[in-house]
């Protein structure tokens, strides 16, 4: 006899709490094998193919493409026959954080109620604090819903002691909407506050705040509604990180114009002498790592809780890459140990993965300093926002012919504007200026680098 197993969205690591369904790779009624990828999701870090730990027939999928699901909510159900049931000793296939290798727990009987369904499909299931699945497509092709009793209205009195909340998603939802959880009475076991309780409280609050207003005359209601673009996935994660950076980091920016003519000539000579070709970004990265060795204060971050500046002994160099799905910052690990050829190859690999949407969470985390080449957009300068919690970012504008005084005479030279945005908590202007001046000297006279090689 077949056993229906439920596969939930696993914890994909790096503290991620949700993911957006991009593409379903299986259909209802299709036979899947253990560890077969069944769905492609987009997290705040990267696109990920999620393998199913069970083998059998797909009986339902939860969530349409484009739907955002929190970690722990159901992805699909699989009917596992006697021939494919997982023995207790074997467990599941490959393991992602969030689902293990033991035999799936016995499914609890669900109590059905005549209470109305939640319109947004986020009622908690079984009192566990997990959001309920979106409408599922069954093998008959019809929609099935899980009904739950409506929770009690929020209390106006403050509760004493710790707030009974387990799910970090529930806490964040309340925090983002300035809702005091102590005023709620949870509908879960032992008064546990569930996501549905928070959403009901927000709906009640919104209804009370919305006072009836007179309708505007038809002749004045011709303003366009506009297009709403959800801030979710990578774009949402970038927005959150930049907002946090601007709130927490007292940044400052200094800049200088530099004559890059000799650097461009040196690159041309290097590429003419041997292959593979060396990229300009790799040469700038090599200059950055040399400058950080001289000014390690900028390769650091501030531990706010401990009130300490943490200087790092390795350089994981991030670089900004614009893709169809938004801005991402891949990280070249141990950039300080790489030569120009190795840096060129790694930049090329990460850039290709960024445009293909195949960067892993490891590729996108752990940076200690960022190199931002906004010159590719045809602009000269910028004051970028730091990539929290990093302490500094070097910006490089376009390299363009400009009049320049060279050896006492006016000449046309290849000029670039360099800007350094830095966390003023980790250093003062003298250190930042020293770093930027060293970078500019290396750009103007590449032989300066020979002293540190």
C-alpha positions in Angstrom: 0.0 0.0 0.0 1.4 3.4 -1.0 2.4 5.9 1.7 2.0 9.6 1.0 5.1 11.6 2.2 5.3 15.3 2.5 8.5 17.1 1.4 9.0 20.5 2.9 11.1 23.4 1.7 14.5 22.7 3.5 16.8 25.2 5.2 19.1 26.0 2.3 21.8 27.4 4.7 23.3 30.9 5.3 20.4 31.9 7.5 17.9 32.0 4.7 14.2 32.0 5.8 12.3 31.9 2.5 12.6 31.2 -1.2 10.7 32.0 -4.4 9.5 29.2 -6.6 11.0 29.9 -10.0 10.4 26.7 -12.0 8.7 23.4 -11.2 10.8 20.6 -12.7 8.1 17.9 -12.1 4.4 17.6 -12.8 1.6 16.0 -10.7 1.4 12.4 -11.6 5.1 12.2 -12.6 7.4 9.5 -11.1 10.5 10.9 -9.4 13.6 9.2 -8.1 15.4 9.8 -4.8 17.5 13.0 -5.0 16.0 14.0 -8.3 15.7 17.9 -8.5 12.0 18.7 -8.4 11.9 22.5 -8.2 14.2 25.5 -8.9 14.0 28.2 -6.2 15.5 31.6 -5.9 16.8 32.6 -2.4 18.2 35.9 -1.3 21.6 34.4 -2.3 21.3 32.4 -5.5 19.2 30.1 -7.6 19.1 26.6 -6.2 17.7 23.3 -7.5 16.1 21.4 -4.7 16.3 17.5 -4.8 13.5 15.4 -3.3 14.6 12.8 -0.7 11.8 10.4 -1.6 11.1 8.3 -4.7 7.6 7.8 -5.9 4.7 9.5 -7.7 4.1 13.2 -7.2 0.5 13.7 -5.9 0.5 17.4 -5.2 2.6 20.6 -5.6 2.3 23.5 -3.3 2.7 27.0 -4.6 2.7 28.4 -8.2 5.8 29.7 -9.9 6.5 33.1 -8.5 5.2 32.2 -5.0 7.4 33.0 -2.0 7.5 30.2 0.6 9.0 30.2 4.0 11.4 27.4 5.0 9.5 24.5 6.4 6.4 24.9 4.4 5.3 22.0 2.1 6.7 21.8 -1.4 5.1 18.6 -2.7 3.8 15.2 -1.6 5.0 11.9 -3.0 3.1 8.6 -2.9 5.8 6.0 -2.0 4.7 2.4 -2.9 5.8 -0.7 -1.2 8.7 -1.2 -3.6 10.0 2.3 -3.1 9.2 2.9 0.6 12.4 4.0 2.4 13.4 1.3 5.0 14.1 2.6 8.5 17.8 1.8 8.2 18.2 3.6 4.9 16.6 6.9 5.4 16.5 9.5 2.7 19.0 10.4 0.0 21.3 13.4 0.0 20.7 15.7 2.9 20.0 19.5 2.8 19.8 21.3 6.1 16.2 21.0 7.2 15.4 17.4 6.4 17.2 14.5 7.8 17.8 10.8 7.0 15.5 9.1 9.4 12.1 7.6 8.6 9.5 10.3 8.1 7.4 10.8 11.2 3.9 9.5 11.3 1.4 11.9 9.8 -1.0 13.4 12.3 -4.7 13.4 11.6 -5.9 16.9 10.7 -9.0 18.2 12.3 -11.3 19.8 9.7 -13.4 22.8 10.6 -16.3 24.6 8.9 -14.4 27.9 9.6 -13.7 30.0 6.5 -10.4 29.5 4.8 -7.7 32.1 5.0 -7.6 34.0 1.8 -3.8 34.3 1.8 -3.1 30.7 2.5 -0.9 31.3 5.5 -2.8 29.7 8.4 -0.6 27.7 10.7 -0.6 23.9 10.4 -1.0 21.6 13.4 -0.1 24.3 15.9 3.6 24.1 14.9 4.0 27.7 13.9 4.6 26.7 10.2 2.7 28.5 7.5 0.0 26.4 5.7 0.6 25.5 2.1 -0.8 27.5 -0.8 -3.5 25.8 -2.8 -2.2 22.4 -3.9 -2.9 20.8 -7.3 -3.9 17.2 -6.7 -3.5 14.3 -9.1 -7.1 14.9 -10.1 -6.2 18.4 -11.1 -8.5 20.0 -8.6 -7.6 22.4 -5.8 -7.5 21.3 -2.2 -7.3 23.5 0.8 -6.5 22.9 4.5 -9.1 24.5 6.8 -8.2 25.6 10.3 -10.2 27.2 13.1 -9.9 31.0 13.2 -7.7 32.2 16.1 -9.1 34.5 18.7 -8.9 38.2 18.4 -5.8 39.9 19.7 -5.9 40.9 23.4 -5.4 44.5 24.4 -3.6 43.6 27.6 0.1 43.0 27.8 1.1 39.5 28.7 3.6 38.9 31.5 6.8 36.9 31.1 8.4 35.7 27.8 6.4 36.0 24.6 5.3 32.5 23.4 6.8 32.6 19.9 8.9 30.0 18.3 9.1 30.9 14.6 11.6 33.6 13.6 9.3 34.4 10.7 6.5 35.3 13.1 8.8 37.6 15.0 10.1 39.3 11.9 6.6 39.8 10.5 5.6 41.5 13.8 8.8 43.5 14.0 8.5 44.8 10.4 4.9 46.0 11.1 5.6 47.4 14.6 3.3 45.0 16.3 3.8 44.3 20.0 3.6 40.5 20.4 2.8 40.9 24.1 -0.6 42.1 23.1 -1.6 39.0 21.3 -3.2 35.8 22.6 -1.8 32.8 20.7 -4.1 30.2 19.2 -1.5 27.5 19.2 -0.8 24.9 22.0 -0.2 26.6 25.4 -0.9 30.0 23.9 1.8 29.8 21.2 1.6 32.8 18.9 1.3 31.6 15.3 1.8 33.5 12.0 -2.0 33.5 11.5 -2.4 35.3 14.8 -0.1 38.1 13.7 -1.7 38.4 10.3 -5.2 38.6 11.9 -4.0 41.3 14.3 -2.5 43.3 11.4 -5.8 43.0 9.5 -7.8 44.2 12.5 -5.4 47.1 13.0 -5.6 48.1 9.4 -9.4 48.0 9.5 -9.5 50.2 12.5 -7.1 52.7 11.1 -8.9 53.0 7.7 -11.6 55.6 8.4 -14.2 56.0 5.7 -13.2 58.9 3.4 -15.5 60.6 0.9 -15.0 59.4 -2.6 -13.3 61.8 -5.0 -15.3 63.0 -8.0 -15.0 60.9 -11.0 -13.2 63.7 -12.9 -10.3 63.7 -10.4 -9.8 60.0 -10.1 -7.8 59.6 -13.3 -4.3 59.2 -11.8 -2.6 56.0 -13.0 -2.4 53.2 -10.5 1.2 52.4 -11.5 3.1 49.1 -11.6 4.0 47.4 -8.3 7.2 45.3 -8.3 7.6 43.0 -5.3 10.8 43.4 -3.3 11.6 39.8 -2.9 14.3 37.3 -3.8 17.7 38.7 -4.6 16.3 42.3 -5.2 14.6 42.2 -1.8 17.7 40.9 -0.1 19.8 43.7 -1.7 17.3 46.3 -0.6 17.4 45.0 3.0 21.2 44.9 3.1 21.6 48.4 1.7 19.0 49.8 4.0 20.8 48.2 7.0 24.2 49.5 5.8 22.9 53.1 5.5 21.2 52.9 9.0 24.2 51.4 10.9 27.4 52.5 9.2 28.6 56.1 9.3 30.3 56.1 6.0 32.4 58.8 4.2 33.8 59.0 0.7 37.0 60.4 -0.7 38.1 60.4 -4.3 40.9 61.3 -6.7 41.5 61.5 -10.4 44.4 59.3 -11.7 46.2 59.0 -15.0 45.7 55.4 -16.1 47.6 55.6 -19.3 50.6 53.6 -18.1 48.4 50.9 -16.5 46.6 50.4 -19.8 49.9 50.2 -21.6 51.2 47.7 -19.1 48.1 45.5 -19.6 48.5 45.7 -23.4 52.1 44.6 -23.1 51.2 41.7 -20.8 48.5 40.4 -23.1 50.8 40.7 -26.2 53.5 38.7 -24.5 51.5 35.7 -23.3 48.0 34.3 -22.9 45.5 34.0 -21.4 44.6 37.7 -21.5 44.6 39.6 -18.2 41.5 41.6 -17.4 41.7 45.2 -16.2 39.5 44.2 -13.2 42.2 41.6 -12.2 44.9 44.3 -12.2 42.8 46.6 -10.1 42.1 43.7 -7.7 45.8 43.0 -7.4 46.3 46.7 -6.6 43.6 46.5 -4.0 45.0 43.6 -2.2 48.5 45.3 -2.1 46.9 48.4 -0.7 45.0 46.4 2.0 48.3 44.8 3.1 49.5 48.4 3.8 46.3 49.6 5.3 44.6 46.5 7.0 42.2 48.8 8.9 40.0 48.8 5.8 39.9 45.0 5.6 37.7 44.7 8.7 34.3 45.0 10.2 32.8 46.4 13.4 31.4 43.9 16.0 28.7 46.1 17.4 27.8 43.8 20.3 31.4 43.6 21.5 32.2 47.2 20.5 35.3 46.0 18.7 36.9 46.4 15.3 37.8 43.0 13.8 40.7 43.2 11.4 40.9 40.2 9.1 44.0 38.3 7.9 42.5 37.3 4.6 41.0 39.2 1.7 37.8 37.8 0.2 37.2 40.3 -2.6 33.7 41.0 -3.7 32.9 42.7 -7.0 29.6 44.2 -8.1 27.9 42.4 -11.1 24.7 43.6 -12.7 22.4 40.8 -13.9 18.9 40.5 -15.3 17.8 39.5 -11.8 19.4 42.5 -10.1 22.8 43.4 -8.5 24.8 40.6 -7.0 28.2 40.7 -5.4 30.2 37.5 -6.0 33.2 36.9 -3.9 36.8 35.9 -4.9 38.1 34.0 -2.0 41.6 34.5 -0.8 42.2 37.2 -3.4 45.4 38.2 -1.6 47.0 34.9 -2.6 46.2 35.1 -6.3 48.1 36.5 -9.2 46.6 38.5 -12.0 46.0 35.4 -14.2 44.3 33.5 -11.4 42.2 36.6 -10.6 41.2 36.9 -14.2 40.0 33.3 -14.4 38.0 33.6 -11.1 36.3 36.8 -12.2 35.3 35.2 -15.4 33.9 32.1 -13.7 31.9 34.1 -11.2 30.6 36.6 -13.8 29.4 33.7 -16.0 27.6 32.1 -13.1 26.1 35.4 -12.1 24.5 35.9 -15.5 23.4 32.2 -15.6 21.8 32.5 -12.1 23.9 29.6 -10.8 25.9 31.3 -8.1 25.9 29.3 -4.8 25.4 30.9 -1.4 29.1 30.4 -0.8 29.9 32.4 -3.9 27.9 35.3 -2.6 28.9 35.5 1.1 31.9 36.2 3.3 33.3 39.2 1.4 35.7 41.5 3.3 36.2 44.3 0.8 34.4 45.2 -2.4 35.7 46.5 -5.8 32.9 48.3 -7.7 33.7 49.0 -11.4 30.8 51.3 -12.2 32.8 52.7 -15.2 31.2 49.9 -17.3 28.0 52.0 -17.1 29.7 55.0 -18.7 29.8 57.1 -15.5 32.8 58.8 -13.9 32.0 58.7 -10.2 29.7 57.4 -7.5 29.3 57.3 -3.7 28.2 53.7 -3.3 26.6 52.2 -0.2 28.9 49.8 1.7 28.2 46.1 1.5 27.4 45.5 5.1 29.3 44.6 7.3 32.4 45.4 5.2 34.3 48.6 6.1 35.3 49.8 2.7 34.6 49.8 -1.1 36.8 51.0 -3.9 34.8 52.5 -6.8 36.3 52.8 -10.3 34.8 55.1 -12.9 35.2 54.9 -16.7 38.7 55.4 -18.2 38.4 58.1 -20.8 40.7 60.5 -22.7 41.0 63.8 -21.0 43.4 66.8 -21.0 46.1 66.2 -18.4 49.3 67.8 -17.4 52.0 65.2 -18.0 55.6 66.0 -17.4 54.9 69.7 -17.3 53.0 69.8 -20.5 49.3 69.5 -21.4 48.5 66.2 -23.1 45.6 63.9 -23.7 45.8 61.0 -21.2 43.6 58.1 -20.1 42.0 59.4 -16.9 40.0 57.6 -14.3 38.2 58.7 -11.1 38.8 56.5 -8.1 36.6 56.8 -5.0 36.8 55.1 -1.6 33.8 54.8 0.6 34.8 53.7 4.1 33.3 53.1 7.6 34.5 56.1 9.6 34.4 53.9 12.8 37.4 51.8 11.6 39.7 54.6 10.6 40.1 58.3 10.0 40.6 60.3 6.8 44.4 59.9 7.0 44.2 56.1 6.6 41.6 56.3 3.9 43.5 58.9 2.0 46.7 56.8 2.3 45.0 53.8 0.9 43.5 55.7 -2.0 46.7 57.5 -2.8 48.6 54.2 -2.9 46.0 52.8 -5.3 46.2 55.9 -7.5 50.1 55.7 -7.5 49.9 52.1 -8.7 47.4 53.0 -11.4 49.7 55.9 -12.6 52.9 53.9 -12.2 52.3 50.2 -12.2 56.0 49.5 -11.3 55.1 50.7 -7.8 53.5 47.3 -7.4 56.9 45.6 -7.9 57.9 46.7 -4.4 55.2 44.5 -2.8 55.5 41.5 -5.1 
